[in-house]
Amino acid sequence: MNLLKDRYSSYDVIAAYGLSEDLYPYHKAVSGQQDTEVIMDGRKVLMFGSNSYLGLTNHPKVIEAAVAAAKKYGTGCAGSRYLNGTLDMHREFEHELAEFVGKEDAIIYSTGFQTNLGVISSVVGREDYVVCDELDHASIVEGRRLSFATPMKFKHNDMESLEKTLSRCRPESLKLVVVDGVFSMEGDIANLPGIVALKEKYNCAVMVDEAHGFGVLGDHGRGTCNHFGLTDDIELIMGTFSKSLAAIGGFCAGDACTISWIRHHSRPYIFSASNTPAATAAARASLQIMKQEPERIANLWKITGYALERFRELGFEIGNTSTPIIPLYIRDQKKTFMVTKLMFDDGVFVNPVIPPACSPDDTLIRFSLMATHTTEQIDIAAEKLYKCFKKLGIIK
């Protein structure tokens, strides 16, 4: 008897998505390095579905750092940070990250998802509240679920809704407001000034997920908190290594005593193997390049402005984005998959976004930019997307 096999043997992933076989878009294998062009299914396609905002995944210095770390430390740490898995490099990088984002200390996790899971669940308890934007990333949602705090949420970037939510909380309880700095699907920026104003009024703590703001916004890519000049008003700043830092891992920075508490109470940190030497070194090298080459971020914003203007001119619905994440709204799940398929056949890779990553009425194509993209590549993709959207009746 195999109870799991019996339960899932009838599961049909194609039917679950309501698709035909040829429209299934997931788990496509890349053969080679991540760049503005990649090899998939044996042919070259333009990549507009990557989170490598600074285009550093194939930078020679990043690769060299990863190789050198593997040679010095080996391929893994063979244990958790709590026990035998802390390297001198981990500690050094934590200090560098804390200094870079303007906090006293930082803690490194093995992934960005683990960071939100581990931090949120350890800093709030049964008598507390976790207050989230309704469009927060899934890792924030899971961190909230893992905690014993009372979950609350407010309408996306709506300060009136946030205030109503906070007013329903017990005044004496700890209230942790957690938001994405840049929202990963919609591309818009959190209203941190509004949140900080309410923080003072309702005596809250604030945590900002900088996964998509780090390396993009602020002085030398320090993120959304720095962008608004509010670093000192935000208790916890989280970031990931898998976007601008071209590796895998995550961190959270804050005051020294809070980080010490997390280090000794966060189960995903204590009971997970530590970040590999190669990944840590690659992220560290990427941070140095961010500091030394501000022209990368400048070019990212130059092509972002260009792309935003092009999509608006062509009549795409792109919402309130002002960042390298550009949502092309379709609002029809099947057509979203059809666009993905047609674009891939035409040599352009883009990501379909469907529930649970968005509401059923907000399905979209997520078009994301790297600093290494050219305006010519953007023009090619925009024209092909326009023809595709016209063909399917998405743009009238």
Buried (B, 14 or more C-beta within 10 A) or exposed (E): EEEEEEEEEEEEEEEEBEBEEEBBBEEEEBEEEBBBBBBBEEEEBBBBBBBBBBBBBBBEBBBEBBEBBBEEBEEBBEEBBBEEBBBEBBEEBBEBBBEBBBBBBBBBBBBBBBBBBBBBBBBBEEEBBBBBBEBBBEBBBBBBEBBEBBEBBBBBBBBEBBBEBBEEBEEEBBBBBBBBBBBBBBBBBBBBEBBBBBBEEBEBBBBBBBBBBBBBBBEBBBBBBBBBEBBEBBBBBBBBBBBBBBBBBBBBBBBEEBBEBBBEEBEBBBEBEBBBBBBBBBBBBBBEBBEEBEEBBEBBBEBBEBBBEBBEEBEBBBBEBBBBBBBBBBBBBBBBBBBBBBBBEBBBBBBBBBEEBBEEEBBBBBBBBBBBBEEEBBEBBBEBBBBBBEEBEBBE
